[in-house]
Amino acid sequence: MNNKKLITLFLLLCTVQLHSQVNLNYQQITTADGLSQGFVFDIIQSRDGFIWIATKDGINRYDGSRFKVFSPDPFDPFSIGEGYVYRLYEDSRGWIWILFEDRIDVLDPQSGRFFHLMNEGNPVALHLFEDRTDGSIWCLQGGDRLLKFSIQKDMLEKAFQQGNANIEPSYKTFPLPALHNESGKPIEVHSILFTKKHKTLIGTDRGLWQFDQGSEKTDLLGFGTLSINRLIQDTDGKIWMDVYNHNPAQRN
């Protein structure tokens, strides 16, 4: 795959002041080229160079010239669980995690099989992240607790041999009682980041929080008036936040 090619599914035009003219070489990809659906929620590039696209009609894998579409198949339990895909995440093994509105799937790209993550017989929902220090997977469940689990390398293959597309690893549960608003309802969590210094940061609808795995305490670090939608850490160790200000008077 030619990684030097800039692929754009849609072009967002913003009014900006430019000091010089920049000519961009880009290719626009649409449903006419094989994209299953034009409503795109997330895009990632996996380690093997493929582009994975989350849409309202399953996920699309793009190799630079062709699409392979993964859609639900009621006759195949190892097909993707739903069509409406919100987020994609590649872990350190190269597995692709697919986040729907109320459940999570994991795809083994080598076999092309999808497995459905369960907890006590029910689908696991909401956000999912990996702690790269030990390979454990964390996800938010119910908005007020974190689940930590690990999947053995052969777990997916064993589930397939047993004809079971549902996988239910052993979980450790961490309640988050601090992440509630004045009425007692959980505040919305948007992002979790495991930093290079082994800190667990949580971006929420009401600021930036830190979760201490040792004491299992959650403390507000700041930015209480901001909704923190994404957290990333660059190669220099700096933390970047995608934020939204709830207070219209303070918006630029």
Protein Blocks (a to p, Z undefined) as FASTA:
>chain_A
ZZkbccdfbdcddddddfbdcddddddddfknopabfbdfbdcddfkopacdddfeojad
dehjaccdddddfklmkbcfbfbdfbdcddfkopacdddfkbccdddfknopacdddeeh
iacehjddddfknopacddehhiaccdddddfklmmmmmmnopabdcddddddddfklcc
fkopacddfbdcddfkopacdddfeocadddfklopacdfbjklbccfbdcddfkopacd
ddddfblklpZZ
